[in-house]
Amino acid sequence: MNKIPVIPTPKTVFLKVQCPKCKNLQSIFSAPSMKVKCFSCETILAEPSASKGIMKGKIIEAVGKE
């Protein structure tokens, strides 16, 4: 009997997030370890939490998720 090896898939992805203040698009990790600020206006886009981040901006798409 041939066993197919199980390859785990990551539960985190990169997200394309739109800043609520200046509408700038930025790619951030879905589980940030520190506060993520917008490059343009320095509004906080995401904050860390227990497992996933708390997103303050609008999530446009998940980058790299199939």
Buried (B, 14 or more C-beta within 10 A) or exposed (E): EEEEEEEEEEEEBBBBBBBBBEEBEBEBBBBBEEEBBBEEEEBBBBEBEEEBBEBBBEEEEEEEEE
